[in-house]
């Protein structure tokens, strides 16, 4: 417990330093937040335009599709904000600063993954969550209060999968110094979860569930909130996410064993 509290305090300090760095140029910070808000609004306009004509998608109503979209954005923005350190990890390897990080009394993956926090993403989450909650209550999307508990559980599983993804990326970065392209491949893959993954052919859905768990990452939490999950599906999610986490942790340790440091 003390160890967890200590790590939270370290992350808090890193987040405050990131905030100071990102707000050095006020105009740049304002334009960055404005750009994120405009991007979200434009996609929402696109979504309403498409659903205004079709009224349903893969058997889901317009309100249900909007829930999928909102949940996707909440998970996507949250994981980007929390695991932003991955985007800067390559330069730590190339410049040799990763050597010093290994000497610190922290988990070896802490700085590579949690070493940077995008505070502006955290700021955009506030109105996003507000709009999401308002939409749920206005449209009576959630029929049973227990579905909120299921949503929280599946969100936690989703974050475990996202962490595993990012840990695999930095593990490969330790071996090959290639991080940037891999993280953008990850971004493109989870982008497929903006809409219900039921719209894809069965073979693609299988790949997005068992090989690249995009379904677990962004689709399952939305289905859990709307009461569309079966017990079998929940077990499959756990059966995929837990081994995925174990493998990513093992692969990270193996990758560190191959690391020869910048000086050698």
C-alpha positions in Angstrom: 0.0 0.0 0.0 2.8 2.4 0.9 4.5 1.5 -2.4 1.4 2.4 -4.3 1.0 5.7 -2.5 4.6 6.5 -3.2 4.2 5.9 -6.9 1.1 8.0 -7.0 3.0 10.9 -5.4 5.8 10.5 -7.9 3.2 10.5 -10.8 1.6 13.6 -9.3 5.0 15.4 -9.2 5.6 14.4 -12.9 2.1 15.7 -13.8 2.8 19.1 -12.2 6.1 19.4 -14.0 4.4 18.5 -17.3 1.7 21.2 -16.6 4.4 23.8 -16.0 6.2 22.9 -19.2 3.0 22.8 -21.3 1.8 26.2 -20.1 5.0 28.1 -20.7 3.5 29.4 -24.0 -0.1 30.4 -23.2 -1.2 30.8 -26.8 0.2 27.4 -27.7 -1.6 25.8 -24.8 -4.9 27.5 -25.8 -4.6 26.5 -29.4 -3.8 22.9 -28.5 -6.9 22.6 -26.3 -9.0 24.4 -29.0 -7.8 22.0 -31.6 -8.8 19.0 -29.6 -12.3 20.4 -28.9 -12.8 21.3 -32.6 -11.7 17.8 -33.6 -14.2 16.2 -31.2 -17.0 18.5 -32.4 -16.4 17.8 -36.1 -16.5 14.1 -35.6 -19.7 14.5 -33.6 -21.2 16.4 -36.5 -20.1 13.6 -38.8 -21.6 11.0 -36.5 -25.0 12.8 -36.3 -25.0 13.3 -40.1 -24.5 9.6 -40.7 -26.9 8.4 -38.1 -29.5 11.0 -39.2 -29.7 9.2 -42.5 -29.4 5.6 -41.3 -31.1 5.7 -37.9 -29.3 2.5 -36.9 -25.9 0.8 -37.4 -25.3 -2.9 -37.2 -28.5 -3.2 -35.3 -27.7 -0.4 -32.8 -29.8 2.7 -32.4 -28.4 6.2 -32.8 -28.2 6.7 -29.0 -26.3 3.4 -28.6 -23.9 4.3 -31.4 -23.3 7.6 -29.7 -22.5 5.8 -26.4 -19.9 3.7 -28.2 -18.4 6.9 -29.6 -18.3 8.7 -26.2 -16.9 5.7 -24.4 -14.2 5.3 -27.1 -13.2 8.9 -26.6 -13.1 8.7 -22.8 -10.8 5.6 -22.9 -8.7 6.9 -25.8 -8.1 10.3 -24.2 -7.6 8.9 -20.7 -5.0 6.4 -21.8 -3.2 9.0 -24.0 -3.0 11.3 -21.0 -1.8 8.6 -18.6 0.6 6.7 -20.8 2.1 9.7 -22.7 5.6 8.9 -21.6 5.8 6.2 -24.3 5.8 8.9 -27.0 9.1 10.3 -25.6 10.8 7.0 -24.8 12.8 6.6 -28.0 14.9 9.7 -27.2 15.6 8.3 -23.7 17.0 5.2 -25.4 19.0 7.1 -28.1 20.4 9.8 -25.7 21.2 7.2 -23.0 19.0 8.8 -20.2 17.2 5.4 -19.8 20.4 4.2 -18.1 19.8 6.7 -15.3 16.2 5.7 -15.0 17.1 2.1 -14.3 19.1 3.3 -11.2 16.1 4.9 -9.6 14.0 3.1 -6.9 11.0 2.8 -9.2 9.5 0.0 -11.3 11.6 -0.1 -14.4 8.6 0.5 -16.6 7.3 3.5 -14.6 9.3 6.3 -16.3 8.9 4.9 -19.8 5.1 4.7 -19.5 4.2 7.3 -16.9 7.0 9.7 -17.4 4.9 12.3 -19.1 1.3 13.4 -18.5 -0.7 15.3 -21.0 -2.6 17.7 -18.7 -4.5 19.2 -21.6 -6.0 15.8 -22.3 -7.1 15.6 -18.7 -8.7 19.0 -19.1 -10.8 17.9 -22.1 -12.0 14.9 -20.1 -13.9 17.1 -17.7 -16.6 18.3 -20.3 -16.5 15.0 -22.0 -17.5 13.1 -18.8 -20.1 15.8 -18.1 -21.6 15.4 -21.5 -21.5 11.7 -21.3 -23.3 11.5 -18.0 -25.9 14.0 -19.2 -26.5 12.0 -22.3 -26.9 8.7 -20.4 -29.6 10.2 -18.0 -31.4 12.2 -20.7 -31.8 9.2 -23.0 -32.3 6.5 -20.3 -29.5 4.4 -21.9 -28.7 2.5 -18.7 -31.7 0.3 -17.7 -30.2 -1.3 -14.6 -28.0 0.5 -12.0 -25.8 -2.7 -11.8 -24.6 -2.0 -15.3 -22.7 1.0 -13.9 -20.7 -1.4 -11.8 -20.1 -3.6 -14.8 -19.0 -0.5 -16.7 -16.4 0.4 -14.0 -15.1 -3.2 -14.0 -14.7 -3.3 -17.8 -13.1 0.1 -17.8 -10.5 -1.2 -15.4 -9.9 -4.2 -17.7 -9.7 -1.8 -20.6 -6.9 0.2 -18.9 -5.1 -3.1 -18.1 -5.1 -3.9 -21.9 -4.0 -0.4 -22.8 -1.1 -0.6 -20.3 -0.1 -3.9 -21.8 -0.1 -2.5 -25.3 2.1 0.4 -24.2 4.4 -1.9 -22.3 4.9 -4.1 -25.4 5.7 -1.0 -27.4 8.4 0.3 -25.0 9.7 -3.3 -24.8 10.3 -3.4 -28.5 11.7 0.1 -28.2 14.4 -1.2 -25.8 15.4 -3.8 -28.4 15.1 -1.8 -31.6 14.7 1.9 -30.6 11.6 1.8 -32.7 8.7 3.3 -30.8 7.0 6.1 -32.8 5.7 3.9 -35.7 4.5 1.2 -33.3 2.5 3.6 -31.2 0.8 5.1 -34.2 -0.1 1.6 -35.4 -1.7 1.1 -32.0 -3.5 4.4 -32.4 -4.9 3.4 -35.8 -6.0 0.0 -34.4 -8.0 1.4 -31.5 -9.5 4.0 -33.9 -11.4 1.0 -35.4 -13.4 1.0 -32.1 -15.0 4.4 -32.7 -18.0 2.5 -33.9 -19.4 -0.9 -32.7 -16.9 -3.6 -33.8 -20.0 -5.6 -34.9 -19.8 -3.8 -38.2 -16.6 -5.7 -39.2 -16.6 -9.2 -40.7 -16.3 -12.0 -38.2 -12.7 -12.8 -39.0 -11.7 -9.2 -38.3 -13.7 -9.1 -35.0 -11.8 -12.3 -34.0 -8.5 -10.6 -34.7 -9.5 -7.5 -32.8 -10.5 -9.6 -29.8 -7.8 -12.3 -29.4 -4.7 -11.0 -31.2 -5.1 -7.2 -30.8 -7.7 -6.8 -28.1 -9.3 -3.6 -29.4 -12.7 -5.0 -28.7 -11.9 -5.4 -25.0 -10.2 -2.0 -25.0 -13.1 0.1 -26.3 -16.1 -1.9 -27.2 -16.7 -4.1 -24.2 -17.1 -1.2 -21.7 -19.8 0.4 -23.8 -21.7 -2.9 -24.1 -21.3 -3.5 -20.4 -22.9 -0.1 -19.7 -25.9 -0.9 -21.9 -26.3 -4.4 -20.6 -25.3 -6.1 -23.8 -22.7 -8.4 -22.3 -23.1 -12.1 -21.6 -21.3 -14.0 -18.9 -19.4 -15.9 -21.5 -18.2 -12.6 -23.1 -17.0 -11.3 -19.7 -15.0 -14.5 -19.1 -13.5 -14.3 -22.6 -12.4 -10.7 -21.8 -10.7 -11.8 -18.6 -9.2 -14.9 -20.4 -7.6 -12.6 -22.9 -6.6 -9.5 -20.9 -4.9 -11.3 -18.0 -2.6 -13.5 -20.2 -1.9 -10.4 -22.3 -0.8 -8.5 -19.2 1.4 -11.4 -18.0 3.0 -11.7 -21.4 3.7 -8.0 -21.7 5.4 -8.0 -18.2 7.4 -11.0 -19.2 8.4 -9.5 -22.5 9.5 -6.3 -20.8 11.8 -8.2 -18.4 13.2 -10.1 -21.4 13.8 -6.9 -23.3 15.7 -5.4 -20.4 17.9 -8.5 -20.4 18.8 -7.7 -24.0 19.5 -4.0 -23.2 23.2 -3.2 -23.3 22.9 0.6 -22.4 24.0 3.6 -24.4 27.6 3.3 -23.3 28.3 -0.2 -24.7 
